[in-house]
Amino acid sequence: MFADVLKNMGTKRAFVVHGLDGLDEVTITGETRVAELKDGIVRHTISIRWTISAGSIRWSHSRRRSTVNAQITKDVLSGKNGACRNVVLINAALAIVAGEKGA
């Protein structure tokens, strides 16, 4: 539905994602549903939707941790390796592809 709205607004390329663990972004704690808008076509039916899982990109599954958001942000921006950084990287990667700045 959201990908169709983006198409109607003239968006050329987009990913609409939903982590099945409840996140509104790509997650590394489980699977993520992805609807893709590309070349005027939205792939969003259950049979066409594809999923990303931590195992498919060779990262180990991670559990969400209860930490202070400010510290998580500092750690990510300082380049500290870990689950939080990996979530930022995979979501940034989709944005780069959607913006046609990557493969």
Contacts in CASP RR format, 6 or more apart in sequence:
PFRMAT RR
TARGET T0000
AUTHOR 0000-0000-0000
METHOD contacts of the structure
MODEL  1
MFADVLKNMGTKRAFVVHGLDGLDEVTITGETRVAELKDGIVRHTISIRW
TISAGSIRWSHSRRRSTVNAQITKDVLSGKNGACRNVVLINAALAIVAGE
KGA
1 44 0 8 1.000
2 16 0 8 1.000
2 35 0 8 1.000
3 14 0 8 1.000
3 16 0 8 1.000
3 35 0 8 1.000
3 36 0 8 1.000
3 37 0 8 1.000
3 42 0 8 1.000
3 44 0 8 1.000
4 42 0 8 1.000
4 44 0 8 1.000
6 14 0 8 1.000
6 16 0 8 1.000
6 37 0 8 1.000
7 37 0 8 1.000
7 40 0 8 1.000
7 42 0 8 1.000
11 37 0 8 1.000
12 37 0 8 1.000
12 40 0 8 1.000
12 100 0 8 1.000
13 37 0 8 1.000
13 38 0 8 1.000
13 97 0 8 1.000
13 98 0 8 1.000
13 99 0 8 1.000
13 100 0 8 1.000
14 36 0 8 1.000
14 37 0 8 1.000
14 98 0 8 1.000
15 34 0 8 1.000
15 35 0 8 1.000
15 36 0 8 1.000
15 37 0 8 1.000
15 94 0 8 1.000
15 97 0 8 1.000
15 98 0 8 1.000
16 34 0 8 1.000
16 35 0 8 1.000
16 37 0 8 1.000
16 44 0 8 1.000
17 24 0 8 1.000
17 25 0 8 1.000
17 26 0 8 1.000
17 32 0 8 1.000
17 33 0 8 1.000
17 34 0 8 1.000
17 35 0 8 1.000
17 91 0 8 1.000
17 94 0 8 1.000
18 24 0 8 1.000
18 32 0 8 1.000
18 33 0 8 1.000
19 25 0 8 1.000
19 26 0 8 1.000
19 27 0 8 1.000
19 30 0 8 1.000
19 31 0 8 1.000
19 32 0 8 1.000
19 33 0 8 1.000
20 27 0 8 1.000
20 30 0 8 1.000
20 31 0 8 1.000
20 32 0 8 1.000
20 33 0 8 1.000
21 27 0 8 1.000
21 29 0 8 1.000
21 30 0 8 1.000
21 64 0 8 1.000
23 32 0 8 1.000
25 32 0 8 1.000
25 87 0 8 1.000
25 91 0 8 1.000
26 32 0 8 1.000
26 34 0 8 1.000
26 52 0 8 1.000
26 87 0 8 1.000
26 90 0 8 1.000
26 91 0 8 1.000
26 94 0 8 1.000
27 87 0 8 1.000
28 54 0 8 1.000
28 59 0 8 1.000
28 61 0 8 1.000
28 62 0 8 1.000
28 83 0 8 1.000
28 86 0 8 1.000
28 87 0 8 1.000
28 90 0 8 1.000
29 54 0 8 1.000
29 61 0 8 1.000
29 62 0 8 1.000
29 63 0 8 1.000
29 64 0 8 1.000
29 83 0 8 1.000
30 53 0 8 1.000
30 54 0 8 1.000
30 61 0 8 1.000
31 51 0 8 1.000
31 52 0 8 1.000
31 53 0 8 1.000
32 51 0 8 1.000
32 52 0 8 1.000
32 53 0 8 1.000
33 49 0 8 1.000
33 51 0 8 1.000
34 49 0 8 1.000
34 50 0 8 1.000
34 51 0 8 1.000
34 52 0 8 1.000
34 94 0 8 1.000
35 42 0 8 1.000
35 43 0 8 1.000
35 44 0 8 1.000
35 49 0 8 1.000
36 42 0 8 1.000
36 43 0 8 1.000
36 44 0 8 1.000
36 50 0 8 1.000
43 49 0 8 1.000
43 50 0 8 1.000
52 90 0 8 1.000
54 60 0 8 1.000
54 61 0 8 1.000
54 62 0 8 1.000
55 61 0 8 1.000
57 90 0 8 1.000
59 86 0 8 1.000
62 82 0 8 1.000
62 83 0 8 1.000
62 86 0 8 1.000
63 83 0 8 1.000
64 83 0 8 1.000
65 83 0 8 1.000
72 84 0 8 1.000
75 84 0 8 1.000
75 85 0 8 1.000
76 84 0 8 1.000
76 85 0 8 1.000
76 88 0 8 1.000
79 85 0 8 1.000
96 102 0 8 1.000
97 103 0 8 1.000
END
